[in-house]
């Protein structure tokens, strides 16, 4: 086994420990890990695939490991547990050769100072290489790979059939979705992608995004098909003053600018706002950028329209961010709901009479979506809901709720690769 194979798995181990043992978001750690950055492109791609697979299939992996390990590893050996998880992911789901997965795992536990686990690691992974796939055949992937609190909340909101479809969609790698500045049909052809009914270009996942035609000149940006909908629900905004609240990293800001709006983008994170500025510059677009706590921000003038993509649990994006399932819990949803209420009330104060507010969250949790809007409408008498019409969501009429809001689910468009789970509501100040 060459050094690059061990180095890539060591980077994966460091990142998995940071995520599952220390509660750090995977995307953030990928940008900060020096060992990962030093890997060759092919090895970086392998690390991403290995981590995503381990996190997507963590319930199944732990079920198999639990059947083979008599005693639970103590806290001092937690990194050894992550070595076993990575080894199991390779053997069960990635088709890695047995000798490669087992050898690197045994070398890893020694490298991280846990030589007493070499025998256990060798025995468990060799057993998985022989019997693991058969063991998986008797298990329930949808249920096992979904934390209990999420499963129960989705059953309550959507029923078991839809919950199972959502959970199944989370096990499939998401396609690459792109939003264009203009000339969508041209870029769909140039990029060999499919133009979806909502205007998004969809390509198969994989490859280097920066190497695709049109990236350097900012002709398009990466944005899930569902994430591209909220900005479009504002309607005709050319020449209007529009605030994009909680804007970074900026896909919606770019949409609003490309539609001709005078955009003010607000976000509390200096680092994320700097990235938004870079994205605007690459696309040749301009917006006023404000680094501020949006719940306290006081602009000099009110707005014709506001897009509030509120901080949320992100449970609608598990296809792309499978770590969220294991990093969030019910307490996070409760805390975020308070933040969402503050932002909604303040956003209403920033609207001109007759102005439109679109609220969006990339969450599947009822508490972060309809419950927040019903509470707001009960508190602000001058607000009214403006129902979304089927013509506004071509090919996605099933996502329109009885109240006229939008609820996309990862299980929708299964023949096209699904889409992220979002809740959106449109309101107008009378």
N, C-alpha and C positions, 0 to 999 in steps of 0.2 A: 504493500500500500504506500503510495508516494506521499510526500509531505503536504502537497496541496489538498489532498483528500482529507487528511487529518486537520489541516488548518481551516478548511471550510466547515467541518463538523464542530470544531472548537468554537468558531464564530457563532454557529447555530446554537450551541450549548450556552454560550454567554448570553445571547439574546433571549433564549427561552427562560433562563434563570431570571434575567432582569424583568421579563414579562410576568411569568407565573409566580415567581417567588417574591419579587419586589414590587409588583403592581405597576410596571412601567408600560405605556403604550408601545406596541411593537414598531409602528411607523416612526415614532420619535427616536427609538433606540437605533433603528437602522441608519438613521442619518448621523448618529453620534459615535458609532462603534468603529474604531480605527482598524481593527482586524478585518471587519467586513469590507470596508472601503479599499483595503489593500489587496483584496482577492481579484483574480481575473474575472472578466465579465461572465464567463461560463460558470465559474464557481459561485459568484454572487447569485446568479439565477437559480442554481441548485439550492443554496441556502434559503432563498425566499420560498421556493417550492416546498422544501423540507419543513420549514416553520409553519407555513400555511396549512400543509397537510396534517402536521401534528396537532395544531390547534383546531382544525375543522373536525378531526377524528378523535379528539382527546378522550371523549367518553368511552368509545370503543377500545381505544388503546389501554386506558386504565382498567377497563373491565377484564381484558385479557391478562394484563400484568397482575391484577388482583387475584386471579385464579391460579397464578403460577408462583407468587411470592407469599410464603406463609406468614412472615412477620413484616409489618409495615416499617419502612425505613424511617429512622429518627430524624429530627430536624437537622442534625449535623451532617447528615448524608443526603440532604434534599437535592443537591446537584447531581448525585448519582441517580436519583429518580428521573431527572430530566434526561440523563444519558440513555436510560432504558426507554423512555418515551420516544426519543429520537430514533433509537435503534429499531423499536417496534414499528414506527411509522414507515421506515425504509423497507422493512421486511413484509409488512402487511399490505401496504398501499402503493409503494413506489417501485416495487419490483427490483430493488437493489440486491445484488448478489449476496448470498449469505455470508461468505467469507469477508466481504468488504464491510458490511454493516456490523458484523460481530467483532472483527479485528479492530476497527476504529473505535468502537465503543469500549472495548477492554483497554485500549491504549489511553482513551480519554479519562477513564476513572483513575488510572494511575497518574496521568498528567495533572489532574486537579487535586491530588493528594488524598485519594480514597482507594489505596491499593487493596484494602481488605474487601472491596466489592468486586475485584476482578473475577473471582470464581463464580459469584452470583450472576454477574453480568453475562459472562460466557455461557453459563448453563441456561439462564432464562431466554436469552436471545436465540440460542441454538434450538431450544424447544419451540420457540415461536416460528423459527424457520421451517420446522418440520410439521407443526400442528396448528399454527396460528390461524391460517385461513379457514380451516375447518371449524375452529372455535368461533370465528366471527359469523359463520353461517347460521348459528342458532340465536343470534342476538338481534336487537332492534335498533338500527342505526339512527333513525329519526329521534327516538326518545333518548338514547344513550348520549348522543352528542349535543343535547340541549339541556342546560342547567335546569334544575327543577323549578326555580322561581319563574323562569321565562316560560317554560312549558305550561305551567298552571295558568299564568296570566294570559297566554295566547288561547288556551282552551276556553277560558272565560270569555274572551273577546271575539274569537273567530270560530270556535267549535273544533272538534278533534280532526275532522277531515282536512280542513284548511290548515290547521296547525301542523299536521304531518307533511302537507305539501310545502309549507314554508320551511320546515326543518330539512326536508329533502333538498330544496333549492340551495340551502346554505352549504351543502356538501359539494357543490359544483363550482369550479373556478369561474368568476364573472368575466364576461367579454370586455373588450376595450371600447368604451363609448366616447365619442368626440362631438363637441359643439363647434360649429364654424362661425367665423366672423361674418362671412357672406359666401355666396356661390356654393351652397351645400351640395347640389347635384354634381358639380365639377369635382369637388373634393371627394365625394363618395366614389366616383370612378377612379380618380387618381390614387386613392388609398385602398382600392379594391375592397370597399366596405359596403354594407347594406344601409340604405337610407330608411330609417324607421318612420312610421306614420306620423310621429310627433316631431320629426325634423332632426333627430340625432343620427349620426353616422356610427354604425356598429361594426367592429372588426373582431376577429378571433384574438384571444389573449396571447401574450408572449412577444418577445422581441424588444428592441430598444426604442422607446417612444421618441427620444431625441433624434433618432436616425430617420424617422419617417418624413416624407415630403410635406412641407408646409409648417413644420414645427418651428424652425428657426425664425421664420418671418411672422409667426403668430397668427397663421391663417385659421387655426383651430386650437382648442384646449381640451384636456381630458375632463369629462363630466358625465356621470351616469345619466341615463335617459330620464329617470325620475327626478334627479336633482336639477335637470334643465327645465322642468315644468313650472315651478313657482314664479320665476321671472316673467314667463309668458302669460301667466294669469293676471298680470297687471294691465294687459291690453295695450292700446296705443299710447306710448309714452314719449314719443319724439318731442323734444323741446321742453318736456316737463322736468320739474325738480323732483328727483327721486332719491331717497335714502336707502342704502343697503346696510342694514344693521346686523352686526356679527358677521361681517363680510368675508374675512379671510378664510381660505386662500384665494377666493376671488372669482370663481367660475360665474357666479350670478352677477357680480359687478361687471365683468366683461360682457355678458349678455345685455345688460341694461345700457352700457355705453354703446355697444354695437347697434342697439335699437334707437339711438339718437337722444337718449335722456341726458340731462345734466345731473350727474351722479355724485353723491357724497357717500363714501364708504367708511363705515365706522367699525372698529374692532379694538378690543382691549389689549391685544398682544402686539408688541412692537416687532417681534421677530416674524410673526405671521403677516403683519401688514407690510413689512419689507418684501416678503415674497409676493404679495399682491401687487406691489409697485413694479416688481420685476416682470410679472405676468402682463400687466398693462403695457409696459414699455415694449415687450416683445410683440404684442399685438398691435402696437401703434395706436393705442387708445388712451384716453385721459379721464381721470376722475379726481375729485378732492378726497384726500385720504386723511382720516382723523383717528388718532390713537386715543381711545377714551373708554371708560366704563359707559356703555350705551344706556344703561338705566339711569344715569345721572347727567348725561350729555345735554347741553343746552345750546342749540344752534341759534343764530341770529334771526332766522326766518323759518317758517313752517314749510312742509313739503306737500306736493300734489299727491305723492304716492310713497309708500314705505314697504319694503320687503324685509321681513324679520325672519331670518333662518336661525332659530333660537338654539342655544346650547342644549344638548339633549343626551340621552343615554347612547344613542347611535345604534340601537338594536336592529334597525332596518338595514344596516350596512354590513351584516355579518358575512356576506359572501366575499366582501373585500377586506374586512377587518375582523377575522374570526376570533382574535384575542379579546374583543369586547365582551363576548359571552362569558368569559372567565374573569374579567376584571370588574364588571359592574354587578350591582345587586339592587334589591328593592329600595334600600336606603338612598342610593344614588338617585333613583327616579324621584323620590320624595323631595330631596334637596333641590334637584333641578327644576321641579315643578314650581317651587317658590321663585327661582330665578326667572323662569318663563313668565310668571304672572307679573313680576316687576317690569320686565322688558315690554310686555304687551301694554300695560297701563301707561308706561312712559311713551311708547310709540304712538298711542292714541293722542296724547298731548302734543305730539310733534306734527300731527296732520292738520292740513287746512280743512275747513268745512267742505264737504263733498269729496274729500280725499279718500283714496283706497289703500287699505292695508292687507297685505298677504302674509299670513303666518304659516311657517313651515317647520317641521322637525323630521329628521331622518330616523324616526323611532317607530316601533310597532306597538309601543305601550299606550293603552287607552288614556292613562293618566297624564301623558305628555301631549296628547292631541285633542280630541273632542272635549274632554273634561276641562281643559284650560279655556277653550273658546266658549263653552256654555257658561263657565264662571265669569268670563269677561263680559259677555252679553247681559248677564244678570246684574252686573255692577255698573255698566255704562249704557244709559238709556238711549243715547244718541247714535249708537252703533247698530247697524243691521247687517245681516248676512247677505252676501250677493252670491247666489248659487252658481256653480260652474256648470256650463252647458256641454252636452256631448260633442258639439261641433268644435269646442275648444280642446278636446282631448281625442283626436281622431285615432281610432283603433284601441282606445282605452276607456270606453264608456263604462266598463265594468268597475272601474276605479272610482266612479262618482257615487257618493253615499246618498242615502235617503234625504239627508239634510242639505245636499248640494255641495258638500265638501269633497275632497279627494283623499282616497286611501289606496296607495299602491302597495302591493305585496310582492315579495321575492318570487312567489309561485305564479305570478301573472306572466304572460308571454313565455311559457315554458319552451315552446318550439323555437323561440329566438334567443334563449339564454337567460330569461328572467329580467328583473330590474330591482333596484333597491326599494326598501319599504319606506314610504314617506306618508305623512299626513299634512294636508294643506287646507287652509280656509281663507276665504276672501271676505273682507268686511268693508263697509263704507260708513264714513262719519257724516251724518245728516246735518 
